Amino acid sequence: MRVSIGVLGFTALSVLAGCGTKKQPVREPVPVQAEMVAMHQVQPSWNYSGEIRPDTEVQLAFKEPGYVGSLYQVKGADGRMRDVQVGDEIPAGAVLARLRSSDYEASFNAALGQQNATQGALEASQAELERAKAEEVKADQDFDRAQALYLAKAMTRPDFDAAVQEHTAATASVEAAMRQIEARQGQLNAAQGQAASARINLGDTNLTAPMPGVIVAKNVERGSLAAAGSTAFTLDDTRVVKVNFGVPDSMLGQLKLGAEVPVRLDALPGRTLTGRITEIAASANSDSRVFNIEVTVPNQDGSLRVGMIASIRIQLADSQAAPIVPMTALMTTESGSTSYSVFTIQERDGKQFAQLKSVRIGETFGKSVVIDEGLTPGERIILNRTNQLSDGSPIRVVN
């Protein structure tokens, strides 16, 4: 019985000893393909995006308040005429809306009547001046004769004094008539100004499109009360459109006014338009510290709509040497991330291991991409099975 217990105790100790000396499994090297980083001649380019904006945008408002009596009519999809709506194309000179003009017509007619009355009073004063001048001429002649007779002692003093008074009165009548004409002329000028203002106000009851364009906002309806100065319509001229985007100061040397640049839109796949740089900001934006660039693009067919997102590609004319790697070698931590990494090969004690390195990518060329930062010529990168590797994983190159 004692022997049995001893045997069992020895066996248990042996099992425990075996558990304490168990070895960790050795990871097998992952077979991978590798490639050496080399320099290639490329033409560096940069992509920027911006929103399509109209060449000109005008907000149209009534100068005077009033009720909207009518709106511009266009032919609808059903063939019937309807009031203008957002999205309609409008020719230059189209009367987009008319206010009820009866009140303004009454004011204009009253001002015009006052102008005509003042004109008649002025003409009467001018006739009075002519009569006064004629009497002044006769008074001058009578005074000359009276003076000659008085000097020849052929006229009495009272008669001479009467001739002097008549002459003075005639001169005063002429002066009074001239002052009255001046006053009437001032009144006429004021009446003409009031009539002109009333005529302008009457004309301002029509809201006219100053250019051809597209209605992008409409804030009035037939019968609604339009307030003075409030925007009734917003009109965009899109015969030419603009794309604005910002660049850092390091890019300014690559941009010149008048230079042509390719423009692409996701809404128009397979189509490349040609734009022209028409503005380079003289100073950086105080918040973003980038310089605004404006590219102008012709839009004769109207296919470019305000709000579309456009991609602008700026490419250097001269090629430069840069490292290029296959896109299959790139890894990112999550979908949509702009942070990329590659696995390079590190050798230690005659063995090869995967080393994770962060890189900054540039322009893509087919199935390859330029590495702007993070790799140097001569390094070897792993091309496949990157999803099976981690930093420090043992590998075996099988090229």
Beta strands, then each sheet from edge to edge (+ up, - down):
strand 1: 30-32
strand 2: 34-36
strand 3: 39-42
strand 4: 45-61
strand 5: 66-71
strand 6: 73-75
strand 7: 81-83
strand 8: 89-90
strand 9: 95-99
strand 10: 206-208
strand 11: 213-218
strand 12: 225-226
strand 13: 231-247
strand 14: 260-265
strand 15: 272-280
strand 16: 291-298
strand 17: 309-315
strand 18: 320-326
strand 19: 331-332
strand 20: 340-348
strand 21: 351-365
strand 22: 368-373
strand 23: 380-382
strand 24: 394-397
sheet 1: 1+ 24+ 21- 20+ 19-
sheet 2: 1+ 24+ 21- 22+ 18- 3+
sheet 3: 2+ 23-
sheet 4: 8+ 11- 13+ 4- 17+ 14- 15+ 16-
sheet 5: 10+ 9- 5+ 12-
sheet 6: 6+ 7-
end
